[in-house]
Each structure stands twice: as C-alpha cells, then as structure tokens.
Amino acid sequence: MGESKFNPVWEFSYNLKGQNMQMVVTSVSGHLLDADFPESCTWSNTDPLELFEAPITRFVSPKNNGPQIAKSLEKEIRGCQWLILWLDCDREGENIAFEVIEVCSKVRNGLNLWRAHFSDLSPSSIIRAVTNLGRPNKFDSEAVEARRELDLRLGAIFTRFQTLRLGKQFKELNSVILSYGPCQFPTLGFIVDRFWKIKCHVPEDFYSIKCTVEKGGRSTNLNWSRNRIFDRLSCLVIYEMCMENPTATVTSLQCKPTRKWKPYPLTTVDLQKAASQFLKIPSATCMKIAESLYNEGYLSYPRTETSVYADDFDLHSLINHQKNNPVWGAYASSLLNGGKFVRPRKGKTDDKSHPPIHPTKPGDNLTGENAKVYEFVARHFLACCSEDALGQETQVELTITEEKFTCTGLMITETNFLDVFPYWKWNATTIPVFTLNETLIPSSLEMHRGETSPAKLLSEAELIGLMDKNGIGTDATIAEHISNQFKRGYAEQQGDHIVPTTLGEALVAGYNSIGLRLLSQPGLRAKTENDMKGICEQRKTRKEVVDESVALYKKVYLEIVQEVPKLSKALGRYFEGNRLDFDKETHNFSLCGKCSKKMSLQEDTQSEIPRAALYCSTCKDSYNLPRGNIVAHNHFCPLCNFQVLQVTSKNDKNYYICPHCYHDPPEDFMKQKQAEGSTLAPTMPCWKCPAKCTLAGGVPAVVLSCPMCSKDMILRKSPNGGFRIGCSAYPACSKTLWLPKEIEDATVSDELCTEHNYSSPIHKIQITLGRGAVPPGHPSTYLSCICGCDELMSEYLSGANRFSRWSTTTAQPAPRANPSALNQSFNQLTQ
C-alpha cells in the first residue's frame, strides 16, 4: 500500500531481459513538481516588471496528493536498481518522467533509467513496450520546462498588471482576477475578431440572374456562371440581352466518375472538432471521456497528431474486435470476410509517438456520452479501412446570349464507407436528361436582388481548427484553452456558437487601441510553439528560447505601461469605471472633442488624495485629471478639439491641459519620450505640447518679426489669463504688445495680412471677445489683424479704448490709448 490511497503500489515477479526481477509499480497523478516565485514576490510589494527576471523555485506540488506520492516514490526507490518510466508518450509525459527521476534521484543515485513507449493499455502493447525499452528524452522534457517557465512568468506579469491596474479603475472589475495566458489571449482574439466582423458588417446589394427550365416534368434551377455582380445597371444590361433572345442551348455535357473521400485516420484535433460538431459534446468534456476510455482500455492514447498508420500496423485484429457489435458488427465482418478492406489513407502528420486514435476492445457495455464518443471512434476507424464512396457526376452547361448557366447531377453508385459513417452526408441530385446542342425556353428568367450577409458566429469546431492551423496550443491543450475562456468570463456559449463577453471584448479592444493587436493574434504564441519544436530537435536550447521570449514580451510590457491611459480609455467604453465612486459631480462642465457634448466633472473629495475626472456620458469615456483646482477655459485644443482646462496647483501656480492629450499625447511627443529612454507613461500639459497654439510651448505661435531685433514676436498666454505679443529674444529685447483683458481667446492663424508693406509676413489672429465687448448682432469670434488695419475690428473697438500701445516693459500693460494709437504705434514701429 502506497502513501497515497489513490496511487497504490503493486509488486510481482517478471523476467526482463533474461533476468528474474521483482517489479514494484505505482503511479503519479499528473505533474509531480510545480514552480513559482519566492514568497517575497507578493502582489502588493513587487512590480510586475521584476518578475521577468525574478528567481523561480521548484517544489513538490501540493495538488493531487503530490507530497504523498513523492514520499511513496522515495520509499520504494531505495530498494531498486532500475527505474522504468511508463508515463504518457508525449512531451508532457516526458517532462513528468523527468520529475519522477528528480524525486527518486535525491534518495537513490546511479539508477538505470529506462523509458517504455506504448500507445494503448492492451496486454500485447504492454509486453511489446517492456520488451523494447528505450531511454528518456531530455530534450522533450526541456521543451516543456521552457513552456512552463514562460507561462508562469508571462501569466503572472500580465495577470497582475491587468488586475491591479484595471481592477482598481473599473468598479465592475474590482473583485475579478483578470487572467492572462499566452495561449488564452490569442484564443480570445479569434472569438472577438469573428464577433466584430459580424457586428461591423454592412449589407451590400448584389444582383444575379435566376434561370429555371422545365424538362421531363421536372423543374431544374440553373446557376449563373457569374454568380452575382454588385452593379445593378451592369446586371440589368445583361438581363435585357438575355430577354431579347431567351433561348437556352446546351453547349457542354460532361459525365465523369467522382468520389467522396473517406476520412483520414483520427487525430486529437479532429476528434475534438467532431465531438463539438456531430456529438454536441464540448471539446474539454470529450477529452476527459477519451482519457477515461483510454485508461479503461477501450481506446488508444487520445492525444496524438498522427494521421497515418504504419505499414506493419495490425488493423485486422482491431476490426475483428468490432464484429460482434449489434449495430455495426455486420459491416466490420464485411471488411474482413467480404473483401472490402482497404488500407487507410495516409495523412500528412506524424508525431512519431502514437498511432491515430482507434478502438482497442469492444465497447458494447458503455453508456451515455462515453458510448457516443466510443461509437464515433469505432465508426471512424471502420470508415478509414473502407472504400471511398463512388458516384457519377453529370455537368450541364447552357448558354443564353453568351451568358453561361450550369446544373450538376449526382448519382451515387457505391456508398461504401458512408454505410458505417453517418456523420458525413453525400446526397444524390437528380437532373433531367439533356443532349448536346438541345435548345429550351426557360420557364422563368428573372433578375434578382439580394444582399450580402455576415459570417456566422464562431463554432467550437471552427475555433479548434483556427487554433490548430495557427499553432495555438497543442492537441493536448486546445480544449483546455477553450474551456478557460468560459471559466475566466471572457467568452460564453450561445447555442452551438461562442461569443465574447463584455469583459473579453473590452480586453481585446484595449490592447488593440494601443497598437498591440499582436497580443490577441496568434503570431507570438505560434513562434513559441515553433521554438518548443526547436528544443526537441536540438536546434535551440531551453535557455535561448526562454531568453528570447522574455526579451520580446518585456518590450511589449513596457509599451503597455507607456500606453496605460489609452488602454483605460478603451476599456472605459465598455465599463462605467470608477466614476461611481466619486462623491461630487458637476454637470455640463466642458465640451468633449469627440461628440461635442458636455462632459461632467467628477470629484472624490473624501479620500486622503483627492481625485478628479471628466466623464462623457455619450462616448462613455473617462479622463483622469491632475490634482488641483479645475476650471473650464474657453480655449479649444487644435489637435483634438477638446475644451482646455485650467489647473491651479496647491502652490497657486496655473497651467493648462487638454483632458484628452494630457494622458494621450500626440505621436511626436511619445517618440521624443521614447528616444529619451522614458519607460513611464508620460503626461503632456499644454506647455509641453508641440502644436501651434498660444498655450503650447513646442512650436511658437509667431505673429510677425520684431521691428527692433528681427526675431520672432510670439503670441503668448499670461498666467493671469491675458494675452500678449512679445519678442522671443526677451530679455535682450523687451518689445511687447499687451492685448486687452476683454479678449478671452486668441489663436494665430496661417492666413497673412496683405494690408501692410512690412518687411516680413504678418499673421492674422482669430480672437474671441467676451460678453459685452462687441455690439449686439456682431460675431464675438472672428479673424483679424492685430496691427489695427482691419476696418471691421476698428468698428468693433472704436471708442472702446481696448488696445494698449507698444510698450518697452513686460511688467505691466501700458496705459490705455485712443483707438488710433495702435495704428500710429505700428506705423512708427515699422518705419
């Protein structure tokens, strides 16, 4: 009796390699060893970035009675010289074998290590395996170790980042672990991508010509060779040409043999797809059933990529097991005794470990879903050993005024494998007898309008196919990755189809919004799977693969950290976010640059660290704001059209921000920060902005050249809210023009004033005057020249004493002057 009641120890005598031996046999329950980061690497005190290089510790897994099994192995191995490993014959099994070696070697050195290779648990297979023992394959095990380390690191890093960053921001997610997996996310990407294609589909009208002929008392629909066209007028012209002379002439008549090919030998992926499509059993459930049937000796090993039987594989004895089945036994007998046996087709894949999935003994006593899975495997195996279905196909082509129409008839002559494999259909199609050059008048000839329809929602069988085609997961893990989508709340079943949940859709949209679509695409994981094969084939080492992948994903992670605001904003479209946690809300605070609707200012005044954000109820977007007193300003950002905000810090300093650009700066700004080596998410107040704007500090808003030193004179916004035009050479040159306080906003335009013969161009300025500064009926915002040459501006401001004269000081505006003072000053200035 072993230490684990689920893993007993058996002893018996056996003659092996000419020696009488005492065999001690026990088992494990999956992986014996596990790995994790040190206990010091907690969620609260460890930056996820550190986990890219943090040490990893190995230990006996506490799951599945791991400690008891390890203790039992250590106890039994002390008296043994040989260690024969009978684990599953795939990469994962090889890795578990080396875990057993590691545990046993700690208490018993110098063990003679052997590996048994088998595909089923039949007596003949067991005897063959023990007679032909090999050595364990460390390269297969190293490939699994590389994959497990990457899954641990990447899963922990991105799961912690998503959970800690997004869970706190969005109330709906504050108690959810936002799990990430290198296979899990590409799988989700397939689901979301199909869902979006359907949601974004715009129906498009198309036109076709439908033709029907009556012959021999039967109506036959003909297919137009053009199928359909999208231009109505073009189709109408063709249709009218056909209607002018609607006689149909048989211009081609072909009769040829055809066949429906029997299935290839059964792989794991094909079994999972068939279970979902034909048996209506989820792939994960199917694999559990198949493993149970394997353990009970009914099926061969159910995890295989092989689709070809070896030439010396004994197929007849396996068919013989099916002869007594009450449903398909007679068909099995006909293969052996009726001369109908044909060797299976050769597929293109061979994992060199296991044969295709096949039944190993009768399963007449099985019930429920176990019986359904067994029946499919048995019928599939018999179909593989049968003839293809045969038939005669007739293809008829008729011509109406140069337009081709066709019909096809099928007569099935031999059903063969279809008699035992009802999952596939091949239906006969009857058409009238036509003769070459025969003419007919169509019973109907119509122009038809239709519209394109979207693709169908993704089925589990399709998803399995996409994952297999793109290298996401292995035959052993595909079902688990799909099941995880449901467990994590990223996807759900909708009838026979899979659709993303709001959370799943939001996560993919979030990463797409920051240019990291590759996280939900198969490329990264497919590369990793290919690297695993490279380790097995000794083209790469485990260290090389891990180091390359860690460097690649680290770069991706740093990009995500820089783009956190965009990620949060994208998710904000799907969730209300933390706006519900604010205790104060000011409606109609400022304008959104996307929808031009009013946004609300939301404030948390009760926390130790006050927070504020703008929220647009139309766009469902939230914009976090810096700390300080927030006031809406009448200026609008020239980059995104959001209303600018004035922020007063706790030390009474004023600065301006665009709520959109502050956390989502333009590309030029981001490139500059990346070039500087910044790994933090940068913020951009207006004074850092490279735009041409009076509030910006990147590209100066030049009005004209200074008449004193010829340097640029720039329109600037003063801290107290006023505007001035000053020389860029200050303090060497202090030429300054103060604009009146009634001007609420001013922006330099690209339009030049042509009324002056000045030595350099003079840019016009768009100004906005405050209420009461202009006569009723006149616009408050207009384009003018600040030099006083604009008659409309002079009319607006006549007698108002609004403008100051040119001044040589920047400390205070010059005393007010009469309306003509500006013109006089400018004329004197430019002489």
BELGICOR-V113925 format. One record per residue. N is the residue number from 1. PSI is psi as a letter, one per 20 degrees, with the letter a starting at -180 (* if undefined). OMEGA is omega as a letter, one per 40 degrees, with the letter a starting at -180 (* if undefined). Layout:
BEGIN
n: <N | N>
psi: <PSI | PSI>
omega: <OMEGA | OMEGA>
END
This chain:
BEGIN
n: <1 | 2 | 3 | 4 | 5 | 6 | 7 | 8 | 9 | 10 | 11 | 12 | 13 | 14 | 15 | 16 | 17 | 18 | 19 | 20 | 21 | 22 | 23 | 24 | 25 | 26 | 27 | 28 | 29 | 30 | 31 | 32 | 33 | 34 | 35 | 36 | 37 | 38 | 39 | 40 | 41 | 42 | 43 | 44 | 45 | 46 | 47 | 48 | 49 | 50 | 51 | 52 | 53 | 54 | 55 | 56 | 57 | 58 | 59 | 60 | 61 | 62 | 63 | 64 | 65 | 66 | 67 | 68 | 69 | 70 | 71 | 72 | 73 | 74 | 75 | 76 | 77 | 78 | 79 | 80 | 81 | 82 | 83 | 84 | 85 | 86 | 87 | 88 | 89 | 90 | 91 | 92 | 93 | 94 | 95 | 96 | 97 | 98 | 99 | 100 | 101 | 102 | 103 | 104 | 105 | 106 | 107 | 108 | 109 | 110 | 111 | 112 | 113 | 114 | 115 | 116 | 117 | 118 | 119 | 120 | 121 | 122 | 123 | 124 | 125 | 126 | 127 | 128 | 129 | 130 | 131 | 132 | 133 | 134 | 135 | 136 | 137 | 138 | 139 | 140 | 141 | 142 | 143 | 144 | 145 | 146 | 147 | 148 | 149 | 150 | 151 | 152 | 153 | 154 | 155 | 156 | 157 | 158 | 159 | 160 | 161 | 162 | 163 | 164 | 165 | 166 | 167 | 168 | 169 | 170 | 171 | 172 | 173 | 174 | 175 | 176 | 177 | 178 | 179 | 180 | 181 | 182 | 183 | 184 | 185 | 186 | 187 | 188 | 189 | 190 | 191 | 192 | 193 | 194 | 195 | 196 | 197 | 198 | 199 | 200 | 201 | 202 | 203 | 204 | 205 | 206 | 207 | 208 | 209 | 210 | 211 | 212 | 213 | 214 | 215 | 216 | 217 | 218 | 219 | 220 | 221 | 222 | 223 | 224 | 225 | 226 | 227 | 228 | 229 | 230 | 231 | 232 | 233 | 234 | 235 | 236 | 237 | 238 | 239 | 240 | 241 | 242 | 243 | 244 | 245 | 246 | 247 | 248 | 249 | 250 | 251 | 252 | 253 | 254 | 255 | 256 | 257 | 258 | 259 | 260 | 261 | 262 | 263 | 264 | 265 | 266 | 267 | 268 | 269 | 270 | 271 | 272 | 273 | 274 | 275 | 276 | 277 | 278 | 279 | 280 | 281 | 282 | 283 | 284 | 285 | 286 | 287 | 288 | 289 | 290 | 291 | 292 | 293 | 294 | 295 | 296 | 297 | 298 | 299 | 300 | 301 | 302 | 303 | 304 | 305 | 306 | 307 | 308 | 309 | 310 | 311 | 312 | 313 | 314 | 315 | 316 | 317 | 318 | 319 | 320 | 321 | 322 | 323 | 324 | 325 | 326 | 327 | 328 | 329 | 330 | 331 | 332 | 333 | 334 | 335 | 336 | 337 | 338 | 339 | 340 | 341 | 342 | 343 | 344 | 345 | 346 | 347 | 348 | 349 | 350 | 351 | 352 | 353 | 354 | 355 | 356 | 357 | 358 | 359 | 360 | 361 | 362 | 363 | 364 | 365 | 366 | 367 | 368 | 369 | 370 | 371 | 372 | 373 | 374 | 375 | 376 | 377 | 378 | 379 | 380 | 381 | 382 | 383 | 384 | 385 | 386 | 387 | 388 | 389 | 390 | 391 | 392 | 393 | 394 | 395 | 396 | 397 | 398 | 399 | 400 | 401 | 402 | 403 | 404 | 405 | 406 | 407 | 408 | 409 | 410 | 411 | 412 | 413 | 414 | 415 | 416 | 417 | 418 | 419 | 420 | 421 | 422 | 423 | 424 | 425 | 426 | 427 | 428 | 429 | 430 | 431 | 432 | 433 | 434 | 435 | 436 | 437 | 438 | 439 | 440 | 441 | 442 | 443 | 444 | 445 | 446 | 447 | 448 | 449 | 450 | 451 | 452 | 453 | 454 | 455 | 456 | 457 | 458 | 459 | 460 | 461 | 462 | 463 | 464 | 465 | 466 | 467 | 468 | 469 | 470 | 471 | 472 | 473 | 474 | 475 | 476 | 477 | 478 | 479 | 480 | 481 | 482 | 483 | 484 | 485 | 486 | 487 | 488 | 489 | 490 | 491 | 492 | 493 | 494 | 495 | 496 | 497 | 498 | 499 | 500 | 501 | 502 | 503 | 504 | 505 | 506 | 507 | 508 | 509 | 510 | 511 | 512 | 513 | 514 | 515 | 516 | 517 | 518 | 519 | 520 | 521 | 522 | 523 | 524 | 525 | 526 | 527 | 528 | 529 | 530 | 531 | 532 | 533 | 534 | 535 | 536 | 537 | 538 | 539 | 540 | 541 | 542 | 543 | 544 | 545 | 546 | 547 | 548 | 549 | 550 | 551 | 552 | 553 | 554 | 555 | 556 | 557 | 558 | 559 | 560 | 561 | 562 | 563 | 564 | 565 | 566 | 567 | 568 | 569 | 570 | 571 | 572 | 573 | 574 | 575 | 576 | 577 | 578 | 579 | 580 | 581 | 582 | 583 | 584 | 585 | 586 | 587 | 588 | 589 | 590 | 591 | 592 | 593 | 594 | 595 | 596 | 597 | 598 | 599 | 600 | 601 | 602 | 603 | 604 | 605 | 606 | 607 | 608 | 609 | 610 | 611 | 612 | 613 | 614 | 615 | 616 | 617 | 618 | 619 | 620 | 621 | 622 | 623 | 624 | 625 | 626 | 627 | 628 | 629 | 630 | 631 | 632 | 633 | 634 | 635 | 636 | 637 | 638 | 639 | 640 | 641 | 642 | 643 | 644 | 645 | 646 | 647 | 648 | 649 | 650 | 651 | 652 | 653 | 654 | 655 | 656 | 657 | 658 | 659 | 660 | 661 | 662 | 663 | 664 | 665 | 666 | 667 | 668 | 669 | 670 | 671 | 672 | 673 | 674 | 675 | 676 | 677 | 678 | 679 | 680 | 681 | 682 | 683 | 684 | 685 | 686 | 687 | 688 | 689 | 690 | 691 | 692 | 693 | 694 | 695 | 696 | 697 | 698 | 699 | 700 | 701 | 702 | 703 | 704 | 705 | 706 | 707 | 708 | 709 | 710 | 711 | 712 | 713 | 714 | 715 | 716 | 717 | 718 | 719 | 720 | 721 | 722 | 723 | 724 | 725 | 726 | 727 | 728 | 729 | 730 | 731 | 732 | 733 | 734 | 735 | 736 | 737 | 738 | 739 | 740 | 741 | 742 | 743 | 744 | 745 | 746 | 747 | 748 | 749 | 750 | 751 | 752 | 753 | 754 | 755 | 756 | 757 | 758 | 759 | 760 | 761 | 762 | 763 | 764 | 765 | 766 | 767 | 768 | 769 | 770 | 771 | 772 | 773 | 774 | 775 | 776 | 777 | 778 | 779 | 780 | 781 | 782 | 783 | 784 | 785 | 786 | 787 | 788 | 789 | 790 | 791 | 792 | 793 | 794 | 795 | 796 | 797 | 798 | 799 | 800 | 801 | 802 | 803 | 804 | 805 | 806 | 807 | 808 | 809 | 810 | 811 | 812 | 813 | 814 | 815 | 816 | 817 | 818 | 819 | 820 | 821 | 822 | 823 | 824 | 825 | 826 | 827 | 828 | 829 | 830 | 831>
psi: <p | r | h | p | i | i | m | r | p | q | p | r | q | q | o | p | k | j | p | p | q | o | p | o | p | a | r | r | m | b | p | h | q | r | q | r | q | q | h | i | m | r | h | h | j | p | p | h | h | h | i | h | j | q | q | p | q | q | r | p | p | i | q | l | k | g | g | g | g | g | h | g | g | h | g | h | i | h | j | q | h | q | o | p | o | k | r | q | m | a | g | g | h | h | g | h | g | h | g | g | g | g | g | h | i | h | i | o | r | k | q | o | p | q | p | p | p | r | i | r | k | q | g | h | h | g | g | h | g | h | h | l | q | a | q | q | o | h | h | g | h | h | g | h | g | g | g | h | g | g | h | g | g | h | g | g | g | h | g | g | g | g | g | h | g | h | h | h | h | p | h | i | j | i | j | p | o | n | q | p | q | h | h | g | g | h | g | h | g | g | g | g | g | g | g | h | h | g | h | j | p | o | p | p | q | r | q | r | p | p | p | p | q | p | p | k | j | p | p | p | p | q | p | p | h | i | f | q | q | j | o | g | g | g | h | g | g | g | g | h | g | h | h | h | n | j | p | p | p | o | i | p | o | p | p | q | q | r | q | o | q | r | q | q | q | p | r | g | g | h | g | g | g | h | g | g | g | h | i | k | p | q | h | g | g | g | h | g | g | g | h | g | h | g | h | j | j | h | q | r | p | j | n | q | j | p | k | p | p | q | h | j | p | n | h | h | h | h | h | h | h | i | h | j | p | i | g | j | g | h | g | g | h | h | h | g | i | j | k | j | p | p | q | q | q | o | a | i | q | o | j | j | g | q | r | q | p | r | q | i | r | q | k | h | j | q | r | b | h | g | h | g | g | g | g | g | g | g | g | g | g | h | h | h | j | r | q | q | q | q | r | p | p | p | p | p | p | q | p | o | l | i | p | p | q | q | q | p | q | p | o | p | h | o | h | d | h | h | h | i | n | i | h | q | q | n | p | q | p | p | q | r | p | q | q | p | j | q | q | q | p | q | h | q | o | q | p | p | p | a | q | q | q | r | r | q | q | p | r | h | g | g | g | g | g | g | g | g | h | j | k | o | a | r | h | i | i | g | h | g | h | g | h | h | h | g | h | i | k | h | r | q | p | n | c | j | r | p | q | q | r | g | g | g | g | g | g | g | h | g | h | h | h | k | j | l | h | h | h | j | r | i | g | g | h | h | g | g | h | h | h | g | h | h | g | h | j | k | h | q | r | g | g | g | g | g | g | g | g | g | g | g | h | g | g | g | g | h | g | g | g | h | k | g | g | g | g | g | g | g | h | h | i | h | q | h | a | j | h | i | i | q | i | p | p | o | q | l | g | r | p | p | i | g | i | j | r | p | q | q | p | p | q | o | i | h | r | h | o | q | q | q | q | q | p | o | i | g | i | k | q | p | o | q | q | r | q | r | p | p | p | p | q | j | q | p | p | i | h | i | j | q | p | q | q | p | p | o | r | i | k | k | p | q | r | q | q | p | h | g | h | g | i | m | r | r | h | g | g | g | h | g | h | h | h | i | j | p | i | q | o | q | q | n | r | h | i | i | p | j | r | n | q | h | i | q | j | f | o | q | n | p | g | r | q | p | i | g | i | j | r | p | p | p | p | q | p | q | h | j | i | r | q | q | o | q | p | i | j | p | i | h | p | k | p | p | o | p | q | q | i | i | o | h | q | p | p | p | r | i | p | q | p | j | i | q | l | q | i | r | q | o | p | q | p | p | q | p | q | r | p | i | i | q | q | q | i | q | q | i | p | r | p | r | p | i | j | j | i | o | h | g | g | h | g | h | j | p | j | i | l | h | q | r | r | p | q | j | q | j | g | q | q | r | q | q | r | r | h | i | h | g | g | g | g | g | g | h | h | i | *>
omega: <a | i | i | a | i | a | a | i | i | i | i | i | a | i | a | a | i | a | i | a | i | a | i | a | i | a | i | i | a | a | a | a | i | a | i | i | i | a | a | a | a | i | a | a | a | i | i | i | a | a | i | a | a | i | i | i | i | a | i | a | i | a | i | i | a | a | i | i | i | i | i | i | a | a | a | a | a | a | a | i | a | i | i | a | a | i | i | a | i | a | a | i | i | i | i | i | i | i | i | i | a | a | a | a | i | a | a | i | i | i | i | a | i | i | i | i | a | a | i | a | i | a | a | a | i | a | i | a | a | i | a | a | i | i | i | a | a | a | i | i | i | i | i | i | i | a | a | i | i | i | i | a | a | i | a | a | a | i | i | a | a | a | a | a | a | a | i | a | a | a | a | a | a | i | a | i | a | a | i | i | a | i | a | a | i | i | i | i | i | a | a | a | i | a | i | i | i | a | a | a | i | a | i | i | i | a | a | i | i | a | i | i | i | i | i | i | a | i | a | i | i | i | i | a | i | a | i | i | a | i | a | a | i | i | a | i | i | a | a | i | i | a | i | i | a | i | i | a | i | a | i | a | a | i | a | i | i | a | i | a | i | a | i | i | a | i | i | a | a | i | a | i | a | a | i | a | a | a | a | i | i | a | a | i | i | a | i | i | a | i | i | i | i | a | i | i | a | a | i | a | a | i | a | i | a | i | i | i | i | a | a | a | a | i | a | a | i | i | a | i | a | a | a | i | a | a | a | a | a | i | i | i | a | i | a | a | a | i | a | a | i | a | a | i | i | i | a | a | i | a | i | a | a | i | i | a | a | i | a | i | a | a | a | a | a | i | i | a | i | i | a | i | i | a | i | a | a | i | i | i | i | i | i | a | a | i | i | i | a | i | i | a | i | i | a | i | i | a | i | i | i | i | a | i | a | i | a | i | a | i | a | a | i | a | i | a | i | i | a | a | a | a | i | a | i | a | i | i | a | i | i | i | i | i | a | i | i | i | a | i | a | i | i | i | a | i | a | i | i | i | a | i | a | i | i | i | a | i | i | i | i | a | i | i | i | a | i | a | a | i | i | a | i | i | a | a | a | a | i | a | i | i | a | i | i | a | a | a | a | a | i | i | i | a | i | a | a | i | i | i | i | a | a | i | a | a | i | i | a | a | i | a | i | i | a | i | a | i | i | i | a | a | a | a | i | i | i | i | i | i | i | i | i | i | i | a | i | i | i | i | i | a | i | a | a | a | a | a | i | i | a | a | i | i | i | a | a | i | a | a | i | a | a | a | i | i | a | a | a | i | i | i | a | a | i | i | a | a | a | a | i | a | a | a | i | a | i | a | a | a | i | a | a | a | a | i | a | i | i | i | a | a | i | a | a | a | i | i | a | i | i | i | i | i | i | a | i | a | a | i | i | a | i | a | i | i | i | i | a | i | i | a | a | i | i | a | i | a | a | i | i | i | a | i | i | a | i | a | a | i | i | i | a | i | a | i | i | a | i | a | a | i | a | a | i | a | a | i | a | i | i | a | i | i | i | i | a | i | i | i | a | i | a | i | a | a | i | a | i | a | i | a | a | i | a | i | a | i | a | i | a | i | a | i | i | a | a | a | i | i | i | i | a | i | a | i | a | i | a | i | a | i | i | i | a | a | a | i | i | e | i | i | a | i | a | i | i | i | a | a | i | i | a | a | i | a | i | i | i | a | a | i | a | a | a | i | a | a | i | a | i | a | i | a | i | a | i | i | i | i | i | a | a | i | i | i | i | i | i | i | a | a | a | i | a | a | i | a | a | a | a | i | i | i | i | a | a | i | a | a | a | a | i | i | i | a | i | i | i | a | a | i | i | i | a | i | i | a | a | a | a | i | a | a | a | i | i | a | a | i | *>
END
